[in-house]
Amino acid sequence: METWRGIPREEIPWYPTIDRDKCTGCRTCVDFCRNDVLEFDEADGKTRVKNPYNCVVECNVCAKLCPEGAIRFPDEAVFRVLSNSSLRGRP
């Protein structure tokens, strides 16, 4: 996805962050996401974000699937305010 609601994808701060202290390396998130956002780091046995802008805007299923609660996304209310503000300035 190159744009979302007319906004270039690289300008949209919607992607996961991973708390590596909580991540147990179960790979549930990596196995779920088909957009190549996440990858398993064999060196430390944890997941990391590989391609953040491949993440589908407003999708947070990987976080819901994580049994350890190690994946976070921006606060949805704050994100909506940001995206609405951005949209006002665009044709």
Sequence and secondary structure as in RCSB ss.txt:
>XXXX:A:sequence
METWRGIPREEIPWYPTIDRDKCTGCRTCVDFCRNDVLEFDEADGKTRVKNPYNCVVECNVCAKLCPEGAIRFPD
EAVFRVLSNSSLRGRP
>XXXX:A:secstr
  EETTEEGGG     EE TTT     HHHHH  SS EEEETTTTEEEES GGGS TT  HHHHH TT  EE   
HHHHHHHHHHHHHT  
